[in-house]
Amino acid sequence: MLHTLSHSPWHCDIESLLRMVREGDALLLIQDGVLAAVEGSRFVDLLNNAPISVSALKDDIEARGLAGQISASIDVVSYTDFVNLVVQHAGQMNW
């Protein structure tokens, strides 16, 4: 399943999101969700400990002035990569 987080991690229940993911799932951080990928935040540690792949949309990172502040453990992806993630995963859930 592909999970997308579009809200700031401070304004959503990220712990519930992490309880719902299963090994092999993917999480794409979009819109304000990219704030969860900022290096040094507690959210990066939470995401890295989950059995999923985590990516953040490059355009949303740049739109928020966060280029250069994203953890190296988070894959930064394009819209084309976003489409590929949708194709790879049968279901999608937005948080």
C-alpha positions in Angstrom: 0.0 0.0 0.0 1.1 3.6 -0.7 0.5 6.0 2.2 0.7 9.7 1.5 1.2 12.2 4.3 0.0 15.6 3.2 -0.4 17.3 6.6 2.3 18.6 9.0 3.4 15.9 11.3 2.5 18.2 14.2 -1.1 18.3 13.0 -1.8 14.6 12.4 -1.6 11.3 14.3 1.7 10.0 12.9 1.8 7.2 15.5 -1.5 5.9 14.1 -0.1 6.1 10.6 2.9 4.0 11.7 0.6 1.4 13.4 -1.2 0.9 10.1 1.8 0.4 7.8 3.0 -3.1 6.9 6.4 -4.3 5.7 6.7 -3.5 2.0 4.4 -0.4 2.2 5.7 3.0 1.0 5.1 6.4 2.5 5.3 9.5 0.4 5.5 12.9 2.1 3.7 15.5 0.1 2.6 19.1 0.7 3.2 20.0 4.4 4.0 16.3 5.1 7.5 17.0 3.9 8.2 18.7 7.3 8.5 15.2 8.7 11.7 14.7 6.7 13.6 17.6 8.2 17.0 16.4 9.5 17.1 16.2 13.3 13.4 16.0 13.8 11.9 13.2 15.9 9.7 12.3 13.0 12.8 11.2 10.9 13.7 8.7 13.6 10.1 7.4 13.8 9.9 6.9 10.0 13.4 5.3 9.8 12.3 2.7 12.4 9.3 1.6 10.4 9.5 -1.3 7.9 8.6 0.9 4.9 10.3 3.0 2.3 9.9 6.8 2.9 10.1 9.4 0.1 9.4 13.1 0.0 8.2 15.1 -3.1 11.0 17.4 -4.3 8.7 20.1 -5.6 7.0 20.4 -2.2 10.3 20.5 -0.4 11.5 23.3 -2.6 8.2 25.2 -2.3 8.7 25.3 1.5 12.3 26.4 1.3 13.5 23.1 2.8 16.1 22.1 0.2 19.3 21.1 2.0 17.5 20.4 5.2 16.0 17.0 4.4 17.5 13.9 6.0 19.7 11.8 3.8 17.7 8.7 4.9 14.6 10.1 3.0 14.5 9.6 -0.7 13.6 12.8 -2.6 11.5 12.1 -5.6 9.9 13.8 -8.6 6.3 13.7 -9.8 7.3 10.9 -12.2 8.5 8.8 -9.2 5.2 9.6 -7.5 3.3 8.1 -10.4 5.6 5.1 -10.4 4.8 4.6 -6.7 1.1 4.7 -7.4 1.5 2.1 -10.1 3.6 -0.2 -7.9 1.1 -0.2 -5.0 -2.4 -1.5 -5.4 -4.0 0.7 -2.7 -3.5 4.2 -1.4 -4.3 5.9 1.9 -3.9 9.6 2.5 -3.1 10.9 6.0 
